[in-house]
Amino acid sequence: MAWNVAPEVPRPALGAGASTSGGPGLAPEAAVRLLRDLLAAFFQAYLEDASEVRKPQMSHLLAQAHQHGLVGAGVLPALAALHDTLRPELDSGPEKFAAFYHFIFFVARERGHRNLRRDAATRAWAFALADGRFRFLERFCAFVQTRDLPRGVSEDTWCQVLDFAIAARAFATADAAVAAYDPRGAWPVLVDEFVDHLRGELDVSASSQTTMETTETSENDGGAFVGGSPEHRWRVSGWASRDRDSGFSPPDAWDSAMDAA
């Protein structure tokens, strides 16, 4: 499944005339166009099951993004603009939204960092999970801002926040979603603490939890809501047979990718 890239819009070739300083001074419109090209290539690599094929592709794409200054928190405004232009595609299929969501993590980390800084994560969630994708979005972002996260938000936590958002959306009310949450599941600490915080706000006691369905172990890493969402099923089944490492380059792979670019 290809990502639609508007052929009528001229754009500089990735890597051509780029500055390795990370500050090429791209106009906002050019940054959005280049991000769209990177996203199209990222989507193809993202769907590659073989890690020995996927990881070198990811490293190269990250080097290309850096050459155009399209990494770190500074790229978030362009990602938000790209999100707006891609809404019809993002709403049309779960695979593309999941890929875009992971693409945000891919480029919004600071150079050499495995994790996403807390402030960058909350800014990204604010547009990526808006418009009904996450019923607790404002509360969650406000809660995260109060937490001390010296290591930032890991890839696994980033992924599972999307799982949590999709699962919570399947319930009729916020109270029902919180009551159905199983703290024994394999959720990240940040989500566990947020649900505890919500229980205090909503006055939903642990003793009032409803019986919660869980997916089969073969389809899931651990406890999760079952919302019947195609998006949720795709992401879980697509990652169950591989390690959770997406191939997003660790710090020691970045420089070698830059040298090869």
Number of C-alpha atoms within 10 A of each C-alpha: 8 9 16 11 12 10 7 6 8 9 13 11 10 16 16 10 11 18 14 15 10 15 13 15 11 13 9 13 13 16 22 22 19 23 23 23 19 19 24 19 16 24 21 15 22 22 14 15 15 10 16 10 12 19 20 17 22 21 23 20 26 24 26 23 22 25 23 24 22 27 23 21 20 15 20 20 16 21 25 18 15 20 21 13 13 18 11 10 14 18 11 11 12 18 20 21 19 19 20 23 20 21 19 26 23 25 27 23 22 17 16 13 17 19 21 24 20 21 15 22 24 21 15 22 20 17 18 20 19 14 10 11 15 22 20 18 19 14 12 21 19 11 16 19 13 9 11 9 13 8 12 18 22 18 19 14 17 19 17 18 20 22 22 19 19 24 20 25 19 16 17 9 12 15 15 16 21 22 21 20 24 21 17 10 14 14 21 16 11 17 17 17 15 17 19 17 15 19 16 11 9 13 10 16 12 15 7 11 16 14 10 14 13 16 15 10 10 11 15 18 16 14 19 24 24 18 18 11 13 13 18 22 17 13 18 17 13 14 17 14 12 12 10 12 12 20 19 24 24 14 12 9 16 19 16 13 19 17 9 9 14
